Amino acid sequence: MGAGPMIYLGVTDADSAIAFYVAAFAAEEQYRLVGPDQSVMHAELSMFGATLMLAETGAAAAAGSSARFVVPVADCDTATDKAKRAGAEVLRTPEDQFHGARQALVRCPSGYEWFLSEQRDELDIATIKSRFAALFDA
C-alpha cells in the first residue's frame, strides 16, 4: 500500500468503468476479483502513478457519491477507536482480511466511508486470489 490515502470507487458497472479508465486515462488493470454472481467485488488499476481501486456497489453507487478512501494506519484498532470518539460511525469493526491487512470501515459525519487499513502481511496476487476463492468454498 502507498503512504497516503488511495481512491476506492463504488460503481454500478465495473467492466464499463475499467474500460473507460483504460481508454481515457491509459490505466493499466492490475487484477480483479469476481464474485460467485459474476460481479466485480474488487479491482485495481494503475494510473497517474497511483492505484485506483473499485468495486460494483449496485444501487448505492447510483444514489450518489460512493467513493471510499483507504487510509494506511499503524494500528487499525486504535485508529478505529479514535475515529469513533471523533464522531464516526463504525460500519465494520477491525478484522483481519484475506488480503493481509487488518481493516475497519467507518463513516465520517460528512457521509464518506473510510477503510482504516493496517497492512500486516505483504502477499502476492496469486495468494490473495487463492484466499479470496477460499471464502466462497467454505
C-alpha positions as CSV (number, residue, x, y, z in Angstrom):
1,M,0.0,0.0,0.0
2,G,1.0,3.6,-0.6
3,A,1.9,6.1,2.0
4,G,-1.3,8.2,1.9
5,P,-5.0,7.8,1.1
6,M,-6.0,5.9,-2.0
7,I,-9.2,6.2,-4.0
8,Y,-11.7,3.3,-3.9
9,L,-14.8,3.9,-6.1
10,G,-18.1,2.2,-6.0
11,V,-19.5,1.8,-9.5
12,T,-22.7,0.2,-11.0
13,D,-20.8,-1.4,-13.9
14,A,-17.2,-2.3,-13.2
15,D,-16.5,-3.6,-16.7
16,S,-17.6,-0.3,-18.3
17,A,-15.8,1.8,-15.7
18,I,-12.5,-0.1,-16.2
19,A,-12.8,0.1,-20.0
20,F,-13.3,3.9,-19.7
21,Y,-10.3,4.4,-17.4
22,V,-8.1,2.3,-19.7
23,A,-9.3,4.2,-22.8
24,A,-9.5,7.7,-21.4
25,F,-6.6,7.7,-18.9
26,A,-4.3,4.9,-20.1
27,A,-5.0,3.0,-16.9
28,E,-3.5,-0.5,-16.6
29,E,-5.6,-3.1,-14.9
30,Q,-3.6,-4.9,-12.3
31,Y,-6.2,-7.5,-11.3
32,R,-9.9,-8.0,-10.5
33,L,-11.7,-10.3,-8.1
34,V,-15.0,-11.6,-9.4
35,G,-17.6,-13.0,-7.0
36,P,-19.8,-16.0,-7.5
37,D,-22.6,-13.8,-9.0
38,Q,-20.0,-12.5,-11.6
39,S,-19.9,-9.1,-10.0
40,V,-16.6,-7.4,-9.7
41,M,-16.0,-7.3,-5.9
42,H,-12.6,-5.6,-6.2
43,A,-10.3,-4.4,-9.0
44,E,-7.1,-2.4,-9.0
45,L,-5.8,-0.2,-11.8
46,S,-2.6,1.9,-12.0
47,M,-3.0,5.3,-13.5
48,F,-1.3,8.7,-13.0
49,G,1.3,7.0,-10.8
50,A,-1.3,5.9,-8.3
51,T,-3.6,3.0,-7.6
52,L,-7.3,3.3,-8.2
53,M,-9.5,0.6,-6.6
54,L,-13.1,-0.1,-7.4
55,A,-16.0,-2.5,-6.8
56,E,-19.5,-2.9,-8.0
57,T,-21.8,-1.4,-5.4
58,G,-25.1,-1.5,-7.2
59,A,-27.8,0.9,-6.2
60,A,-25.6,2.7,-3.7
61,A,-23.4,4.0,-6.5
62,A,-26.4,5.2,-8.4
63,A,-27.8,7.0,-5.3
64,G,-24.9,9.5,-5.1
65,S,-21.2,9.5,-4.3
66,S,-20.0,6.1,-3.4
67,A,-16.3,7.0,-3.2
68,R,-14.4,5.3,-0.4
69,F,-11.0,6.1,0.9
70,V,-8.3,3.7,2.1
71,V,-6.1,5.1,4.7
72,P,-2.9,3.3,5.8
73,V,-2.7,3.3,9.6
74,A,-0.1,1.9,12.0
75,D,-2.8,0.3,14.3
76,C,-6.3,-0.3,12.9
77,D,-7.9,-0.9,16.3
78,T,-6.5,2.4,17.8
79,A,-7.4,4.3,14.6
80,T,-11.0,2.9,14.7
81,D,-11.4,3.9,18.4
82,K,-10.1,7.4,17.6
83,A,-12.4,7.9,14.7
84,K,-15.4,6.7,16.7
85,R,-14.5,9.2,19.5
86,A,-14.4,11.9,16.9
87,G,-17.9,11.1,15.7
88,A,-17.5,8.4,13.0
89,E,-20.0,5.6,12.7
90,V,-18.2,2.2,12.8
91,L,-19.7,0.2,9.9
92,R,-17.2,-2.7,10.2
93,T,-15.1,-3.4,13.3
94,P,-11.4,-4.2,12.8
95,E,-10.9,-7.6,11.3
96,D,-8.0,-9.5,9.7
97,Q,-8.7,-9.7,5.9
98,F,-7.8,-12.3,3.3
99,H,-5.5,-9.8,1.6
100,G,-3.1,-9.4,4.5
101,A,-4.5,-6.2,6.1
102,R,-6.4,-5.7,9.3
103,Q,-9.2,-3.3,8.3
104,A,-12.2,-1.4,9.7
105,L,-14.7,0.7,7.8
106,V,-16.0,3.9,9.3
107,R,-18.4,6.6,8.0
108,C,-17.4,10.2,8.8
109,P,-20.1,12.8,9.7
110,S,-20.0,14.1,6.1
111,G,-21.1,10.7,4.9
112,Y,-17.9,9.4,3.3
113,E,-16.6,5.9,4.1
114,W,-13.0,5.3,5.2
115,F,-11.2,2.0,5.3
116,L,-8.6,2.1,8.1
117,S,-6.0,-0.4,6.9
118,E,-3.1,-1.8,8.8
119,Q,-1.0,-3.9,6.4
120,R,0.2,-7.0,8.3
121,D,1.3,-9.3,5.6
122,E,2.6,-8.5,2.1
123,L,1.1,-11.1,-0.2
124,D,1.5,-11.8,-3.9
125,I,-1.6,-11.6,-6.1
126,A,-1.8,-15.3,-6.5
127,T,-2.1,-15.8,-2.7
128,I,-4.7,-13.0,-2.5
129,K,-6.7,-14.6,-5.3
130,S,-6.4,-18.1,-3.6
131,R,-7.6,-16.7,-0.2
132,F,-10.4,-14.8,-1.9
133,A,-11.6,-18.0,-3.7
134,A,-11.5,-19.9,-0.4
135,L,-14.0,-17.5,1.1
136,F,-16.6,-19.0,-1.2
137,D,-15.5,-22.6,-1.0
138,A,-16.5,-23.0,2.7
